[in-house]
C-alpha cells in the first residue's frame, strides 16, 4: 500500500461502520487521516487508537449537512497537513419506509445528508485539488443506487444522485485536473445504518436481511485498493455484496 502512505485522507461518517473501519485501515497503512462525524467523542477515541498504534490522525466534529462545517473541515486538514489528497464522502443515513407513511422529515434528512453532504464535501476540497492538479474523491453509494426496492424509494434516489454527481465530476475534472473519482456501492453490510429506521414493519424484515451482512472491513479494503492504485489509474465504480445476496 505504498500509494496510500502519507496521503491526507478526509473521512466523513467516521464514527462507526465503514468510516471507522476505513480510518483504522488507512491509518495502519500510513495515511494521515482526518476523521469527521457529529459524534465527537467517538471520533476522538478512534483518532487516539490510530495514533497509539503509530499512525497519524486528527478529528473534527462535523455535520456534513452544513456547507460551513465542511469548509472548516477542509481548512483544518490543510492547516494540519498542508494538502488534501483524498476525500471519502461516507456519511449517510437510511431511514427506510413506505412512501405512504409520509415520513417527510426523514426524506428531507436523507437529501440533506446523502446528497447535499456529498456535494458540500466536493465543494470543500475541489478548489484545493484543482490547484494541486491531483486528488481523489470517493463517494459511498449503495447497491440501492442501481435498483429500487419497496421502502427504499427516497434512499435509492439519493444513491442514484451521488452516482450521477460522481460521474459528472469525473468527466469535468479527470482530464483537466487529474482528479480521480470512485463510487463504492456496498450491499448488505453490518453497520449502524439501519438504526435510523422508525417504521416497525420495515425494521423487522431489514433485521432478517442483516443476518447475511458482511463486515465493514470488506468495504474498507475496497476503498484502500482504489486509493492505492497508481495515480494514472482511476477505479471509477465498485460493487461489494455478500456472496449470498441475490440483488
C-alpha positions as CSV (number, residue, x, y, z in Angstrom):
1,X,0.0,0.0,0.0
2,X,2.8,2.4,-0.9
3,X,0.5,4.8,-2.7
4,X,-1.6,5.2,0.5
5,X,1.3,6.0,2.7
6,X,1.5,9.7,3.7
7,X,-1.7,10.7,1.8
8,X,-4.0,13.1,3.6
9,X,-7.4,11.5,3.7
10,X,-10.6,13.1,5.0
11,X,-13.3,10.6,6.0
12,X,-16.9,11.7,6.8
13,X,-19.2,9.5,8.9
14,X,-16.0,8.2,10.6
15,X,-17.6,7.4,14.0
16,X,-18.7,3.9,13.1
17,X,-19.2,1.2,10.5
18,X,-17.5,1.7,7.1
19,X,-16.0,5.1,8.1
20,X,-14.4,3.7,11.3
21,X,-13.1,0.6,9.5
22,X,-11.6,2.6,6.7
23,X,-10.0,5.1,9.1
24,X,-8.3,2.3,11.1
25,X,-7.1,0.5,7.9
26,X,-5.7,3.6,6.2
27,X,-4.1,4.7,9.5
28,X,-2.4,1.3,9.6
29,X,-1.2,1.8,6.1
30,X,0.4,5.2,6.9
31,X,-2.1,7.7,5.7
32,X,-2.7,10.9,7.6
33,X,-6.4,10.5,8.5
34,X,-8.8,13.4,9.2
35,X,-11.9,12.0,10.9
36,X,-15.2,13.8,10.7
37,X,-18.6,13.0,12.3
38,X,-21.2,14.5,14.6
39,X,-20.3,12.2,17.5
40,X,-17.1,14.0,18.7
41,X,-16.3,11.5,21.5
42,X,-16.4,8.6,19.1
43,X,-14.0,10.1,16.5
44,X,-11.7,11.3,19.3
45,X,-11.4,7.7,20.6
46,X,-10.8,6.4,17.0
47,X,-8.2,9.0,16.4
48,X,-6.4,8.1,19.7
49,X,-6.5,4.5,18.7
50,X,-4.8,5.2,15.4
51,X,-2.2,7.5,17.0
52,X,-1.4,5.0,19.7
53,X,-0.8,2.3,17.1
54,X,1.8,4.6,15.4
55,X,-0.4,6.2,12.8
56,X,-1.4,9.8,12.3
57,X,-5.0,11.0,12.8
58,X,-6.9,14.1,13.8
59,X,-10.6,14.7,14.2
60,X,-13.1,17.5,13.6
61,X,-16.7,17.4,14.8
62,X,-18.6,18.0,11.6
63,X,-22.2,17.9,10.3
64,X,-21.9,17.2,6.6
65,X,-25.3,18.8,6.0
66,X,-23.6,22.2,6.8
67,X,-21.6,23.7,4.0
68,X,-19.9,25.9,6.5
69,X,-18.8,23.0,8.7
70,X,-17.5,21.1,5.7
71,X,-15.4,24.1,4.6
72,X,-14.0,24.2,8.2
73,X,-13.1,20.6,8.0
74,X,-11.2,21.0,4.8
75,X,-9.4,24.1,6.2
76,X,-8.4,22.1,9.3
77,X,-6.9,19.4,7.1
78,X,-4.9,21.9,5.1
79,X,-3.7,23.7,8.2
80,X,-2.6,20.5,9.8
81,X,-1.1,18.6,6.9
82,X,-0.7,21.2,4.1
83,X,-2.8,19.4,1.5
84,X,-5.8,17.1,0.8
85,X,-5.2,14.0,-1.3
86,X,-8.4,12.1,-0.7
87,X,-12.0,12.9,0.4
88,X,-14.2,9.9,1.3
89,X,-17.8,11.0,1.3
90,X,-19.0,8.2,3.5
91,X,-21.6,9.9,5.8
92,X,-25.1,8.6,5.1
93,X,-28.5,7.7,6.7
94,X,-31.1,5.1,5.6
95,X,-34.4,5.6,7.4
96,X,-36.3,3.3,5.0
97,X,-40.1,3.5,4.9
98,X,-43.0,3.1,2.6
99,X,-43.9,6.4,0.8
100,X,-47.4,6.1,2.1
101,X,-46.1,6.6,5.6
102,X,-45.3,10.2,4.6
103,X,-42.2,10.5,6.7
104,X,-41.3,13.8,5.1
105,X,-38.8,14.8,7.8
106,X,-36.8,11.6,7.1
107,X,-36.9,12.3,3.4
108,X,-35.5,15.7,4.0
109,X,-32.8,14.3,6.2
110,X,-31.7,11.8,3.6
111,X,-31.5,14.5,1.0
112,X,-29.5,16.8,3.3
113,X,-27.0,14.1,4.4
114,X,-26.7,11.8,1.5
115,X,-26.9,14.3,-1.4
116,X,-26.1,17.7,0.0
117,X,-23.4,16.2,2.3
118,X,-21.6,14.7,-0.7
119,X,-21.9,18.0,-2.7
120,X,-20.7,20.1,0.3
121,X,-17.7,17.7,0.6
122,X,-16.8,18.2,-3.1
123,X,-17.2,22.0,-2.8
124,X,-14.9,22.0,0.3
125,X,-12.0,20.1,-1.3
126,X,-12.3,20.8,-5.1
127,X,-10.5,24.1,-5.2
128,X,-7.5,22.7,-3.4
129,X,-7.4,19.6,-5.5
130,X,-7.7,21.6,-8.7
131,X,-4.8,23.8,-7.6
132,X,-2.7,20.8,-6.7
133,X,-3.8,19.2,-10.0
134,X,-4.3,16.0,-8.1
135,X,-6.8,14.4,-5.8
136,X,-9.3,11.6,-5.3
137,X,-12.9,11.9,-4.3
138,X,-14.5,8.6,-3.2
139,X,-18.3,8.5,-2.5
140,X,-20.0,5.7,-0.8
141,X,-23.2,4.9,-2.6
142,X,-25.1,1.6,-2.3
143,X,-26.5,-1.3,-4.4
144,X,-29.6,0.8,-4.0
145,X,-28.0,3.3,-6.3
146,X,-28.6,0.7,-9.1
147,X,-32.1,-0.6,-8.3
148,X,-35.1,0.4,-6.3
149,X,-36.9,-1.7,-3.8
150,X,-40.2,-1.1,-1.9
151,X,-39.4,1.2,1.2
152,X,-36.2,2.5,-0.5
153,X,-37.6,4.9,-3.0
154,X,-36.1,8.1,-1.4
155,X,-32.9,6.3,-0.2
156,X,-32.3,4.9,-3.7
157,X,-33.0,8.3,-5.2
158,X,-30.2,9.8,-3.1
159,X,-27.8,7.0,-4.1
160,X,-28.7,7.3,-7.8
161,X,-28.0,11.0,-7.3
162,X,-24.5,10.6,-5.8
163,X,-23.5,8.2,-8.6
164,X,-24.6,10.8,-11.2
165,X,-22.7,13.6,-9.3
166,X,-19.5,11.4,-9.2
167,X,-19.7,10.6,-12.9
168,X,-20.2,14.3,-13.7
169,X,-17.3,15.2,-11.6
170,X,-15.1,12.6,-13.3
171,X,-16.0,13.9,-16.8
172,X,-15.3,17.5,-15.7
173,X,-12.2,17.1,-13.7
174,X,-10.2,14.0,-14.6
175,X,-8.8,15.3,-17.9
176,X,-8.2,18.8,-16.7
177,X,-7.1,18.4,-13.1
178,X,-6.0,14.8,-12.8
179,X,-8.7,14.3,-10.1
180,X,-9.8,10.7,-9.7
181,X,-13.4,9.7,-8.7
182,X,-14.6,6.4,-7.2
183,X,-18.1,5.2,-6.3
184,X,-18.2,2.4,-3.7
185,X,-21.5,0.6,-3.6
186,X,-21.9,-1.8,-0.7
187,X,-24.5,-4.5,-0.4
188,X,-25.8,-5.6,3.0
189,X,-23.1,-4.5,5.4
190,X,-23.0,-4.7,9.2
191,X,-23.2,-1.1,10.2
192,X,-25.5,1.3,12.2
193,X,-27.2,2.4,9.1
194,X,-30.4,0.6,9.8
195,X,-30.7,2.1,13.3
196,X,-32.4,5.1,11.9
197,X,-35.4,3.1,10.6
198,X,-38.5,4.1,12.5
199,X,-41.0,2.0,10.6
200,X,-41.6,-1.2,12.7
201,X,-42.6,-3.4,9.8
202,X,-39.6,-2.3,7.7
203,X,-37.2,-2.7,10.6
204,X,-38.3,-6.3,11.2
205,X,-37.5,-7.5,7.7
206,X,-34.3,-5.5,7.4
207,X,-33.2,-7.2,10.6
208,X,-33.7,-10.5,8.9
209,X,-31.7,-9.4,5.9
210,X,-28.9,-8.3,8.1
211,X,-28.2,-11.9,9.0
212,X,-26.1,-12.2,5.8
213,X,-24.3,-8.9,6.3
214,X,-20.6,-8.6,5.5
215,X,-18.1,-6.8,7.7
216,X,-17.4,-3.1,7.0
217,X,-13.8,-4.2,6.8
218,X,-14.6,-5.6,3.4
219,X,-15.6,-2.2,2.2
220,X,-12.6,-0.6,3.8
221,X,-10.3,-2.9,1.9
222,X,-12.0,-2.0,-1.4
223,X,-11.5,1.7,-0.6
224,X,-7.9,1.2,0.2
225,X,-7.4,-0.7,-3.0
226,X,-8.9,2.2,-5.1
227,X,-6.6,4.7,-3.3
228,X,-3.5,2.6,-3.7
229,X,-3.8,2.3,-7.5
230,X,-1.2,4.3,-9.4
231,X,-2.2,8.0,-9.9
232,X,-2.7,7.3,-13.7
233,X,-5.4,4.7,-12.9
234,X,-8.9,5.6,-11.6
235,X,-11.2,2.9,-10.2
236,X,-14.5,4.5,-11.0
237,X,-17.1,2.0,-9.6
238,X,-17.0,-1.0,-7.3
239,X,-20.0,-3.0,-6.0
240,X,-19.3,-5.2,-3.0
241,X,-22.0,-7.6,-1.9
242,X,-22.3,-10.6,0.4
243,X,-21.7,-13.7,-1.7
244,X,-25.3,-14.9,-0.9
245,X,-27.0,-11.5,-1.6
246,X,-29.0,-12.1,-4.9
247,X,-29.6,-8.4,-5.8
